[in-house]
Amino acid sequence: MNHGISQRKLSITSGYRRSLLRNLCTSLVLSGRLETTEAKAKEVKKVVEKLITTAKTDNLSSRKKAYSYLFKKEAVVKLFDLAKNDFENRPGGYTRILKTEQRRGDGAQLVLLEFVKE
């Protein structure tokens, strides 16, 4: 039983895992969609949904939090535009995961992680 374990280890060290999630979140915000493995997508989904919920309250504190997590300034600007324009009246569920195929090399399930447009 996994008592109290709230994240996947992804078979990598904690520093690399944090950097990987930050990169994937930045790429998702900038491009709007992302193709990756299912486990990584589920972890990125948790982080991005919390960031969008934080970005809905546009103040200095929420902007600092977004700047501390995302790597590029244009990603932060786009995040706040998304939160204001697309997700203003949506209470949650900003992203969706669609299964696509299995990777040829190792058979990992690939998915498409994208923002939900109403």
N, C-alpha and C positions, 0 to 999 in steps of 0.2 A: 504494500500500500504506500502511496505517495502522500503522506501526511504533511501539509504545509508547504509543499513544493509548488511554486506558482509559475515557474518558467521551465522551458526545455534547455538542456545543456548544449544541444546541437554538436556534441563531440568536439568542442573547442574550448579553449581557456576563456576565462571571464573577460579579460581585456579585449581579446579578439572578438568575442561574441558581442560585446557592447559596441565596438567599432563597426561590426558588420550590420547590426540593427540600425545604427545611426545612418550608415551609408544607404541601406535599403529604404529607410524612411525618407531620406532626402531625395532619392531617385523617384520614389512613388509620388511625392508631393510635386516634384518638377514635371514628371511625364504624365501622371494620371493613371498609369497602369504599370504592372511589373510582373514578369514571369520568373518564378523561382520554385523551390521545392515546397511541399505542403507544410512541413514543420516550420520553416523559416517564415512563410507567409502568415501562419497563425500567430507567431510571435510579433511580427511587424504590425499585424492588424490591431493587436492589443495596444501597442505604443501609439500608433497613428490616431486611433479613435480617441485616446486620452488627450493627445495634442490638439485635435480639432475641438474637443469639448472645452479645453483651456482657451483656445483661440477665439471662441465665441464671445468671451468677455474681453474685449479689446482694451486692455490697459497696460501700463508699464510692466507690471509683474508678469502677466502672461506673455508679453513679448520677450522679456528676459529669459523666461523658461524655454521658449521656442528657440531663441538664439543659442542657448546653452546646449540644446540637443541637436538641432539640425546644423549641417556643415556650411551651407551656403545662405547668404543673405536673401537672394532672390527666392529661395525655397520658403523662407519665413514670410516674405511678402505675399507669395502665392498661397500659403497656408491660411493667412488671415483673410485674403480675398475669397478663398473657398468657403471658409467658415461664415463669412458675412453674406455672400451671395447665394451659394448653393445649399448650405446646411443650416440656415438661420432658424427655420421652423421645424427642423427634424430633430427629434429627441435622442437619437443614437442610430447605430447601424449605418455608418457612413461608407463602409467598404464592403465588398463581397469577394468571395473566393470561388472561382470556377475551375474545376479540374479539366486539364487539357489532355495530357498524354503521359506515358512513362518514358523516362530517359533511357536511351539505348545502353549506355555504359554500365550503369549500376541498377537500373530498374526503379529509380526513385520516382515518385509521383510528382509531376510538374503541375503547377496551378497558375492561374492568372489572377492576380490581386488588383482590383480596380475600384475607383470611387463609384458610388451609386449616384446616378443622375435621376432625378424625379421624372 
